Amino acid sequence: MSPPADTSSIRRRLLALLLIPTAAIAGITTWSDYRSASSLFEAGYDQELLDAALAIASNIESRSGERPTLALTPDAVTMLRTDSLDTIYYRVSAGDGRFIAGDAELPVMHQSTRNPTFGHARFHGEPIRIASYRASGPGGAAIVTVAETLHKRIAARERVLRTSLAVDAAQLVTALLAIWLGVRFAIAPLREVARQLSTRGPRDLEAFSTTGVPTEIRGLIDALNRLMGALREAEQAERSFLENAAHQLRTPLAGMLAQLELLGAQGTAHDTERIRPILDSGRRLARTTRQLLALARSDAAARASAQFEEVRLADVVDDCVQSRLAAADAAGVELGAEIEPTVTRGVRWLLEEALGNLVDNAVAATPAGGSVTVGCGTSGGRVFLEVSDTGSGIPPHERPRIFERFYRASNARSPGSGLGLAIVAEIASLHAAELTLIDGPEDQGTAVRFTFAGRQSK
């Protein structure tokens, strides 16, 4: 099942709290800059219209008792109407609205308390900007109206808008990048704690360093360190109990087994039959005790910095086979070895313990007439140890759990504690080795392979 989406990320919250207001402010700034720049060039263009109106007004001839007239030459009119982008219109009207000169249908802005007056209208199907100026003379008032289409104003607005957007967009991107980098830098201590946690093994319970840790997460680090300390104490107590129990049991068990073997050898056949099940149970108890001690020692080696050295795996295989030949012969199982000269770095006594447990389990799982093969070599440039048998095998659906402590396969042929393969898994983890379990030769039995991470040592 996949983990839930990271909806409560601190980084996302910080970015949202900083980026959204920053983007909103940038948008408002862009609009404000656009409006300010637009008002400036609109005022300039309006001033040009007013200047044209004033120029026309200066050419109005007004005599007392006569209607005002416009004394503009055709060249002056042509110059007035000349513009590269827009069409210029003008109209001169008497104070009572009567047309005097220019474009007769051009709208005239209402004259009230303001002079000049500006406004917008439509003329010949286009929007226009109008400036109307009332001039007074001896012959009465005259109203000069000048208008132009909006092409250059629209073009200017677009240039201002593009410029504002480009500048503000560059500033926004810079601000967003600075915020992103700032947030990334600010939460770097949290990422470092997460990195340390992700790289730690299940047995690494050392305290986290608080050097350079920000005040905001120091409480979290202190809480983690207290938890690590409590776990170390609990595991130390567990390991001490296992070691003490195993040591306390070994000596009396050894004495008891010796006495039982002596009684079985000296007693009658009837006594021997009665003693044999007791002796078998004692031997199983002694083996479980040895396994508990090995498990405690492998845990201790995992926590301490175990001294790795070059180990000749052929010697480990040879010693393991020689020490278990008698037990294999007694069980009617052929025990053999396939050895290639291989060397790896590891802890020899732990590798011997792991290989011994694998061989013991293989012999116990193999019926009389079967075989167990112990081997070492290289595959793909990587060193391995392997034990394969022709026994009853392990059901595929149980294989993921077979290395758990005290777990035993449902088809196990002999009683046991379920600790042997757990010890193997502990030792494999300590050596950073890959532990694989597959079918044995010709799909019969089981093969367990210990593949080391590094290449073969020279």
ZINORFEN-V997512 format. One record per run of one state. SS is the DSSP state (h for helix, s for strand, l for the rest). FROM is the first residue (numbers start at 0). TO is the last residue. If there is no record, write none. Layout:
ss: (SS SS)
from: (FROM FROM)
to: (TO TO)
This chain:
ss: (l h l s l s l h l s l s l s l s l s l h l h l h l h l s h l s l s l h l s l s l h l h l s l h l s l)
from: (0 9 57 59 61 68 70 73 81 87 94 98 102 116 123 125 137 139 149 150 186 187 199 214 266 268 303 308 312 330 333 339 342 346 347 365 370 379 381 389 395 401 419 430 433 439 440 443 445 455)
to: (8 56 58 60 67 69 72 80 86 93 97 101 115 122 124 136 138 148 149 185 186 198 213 265 267 302 307 311 329 332 338 341 345 346 364 369 378 380 388 394 400 418 429 432 438 439 442 444 454 457)
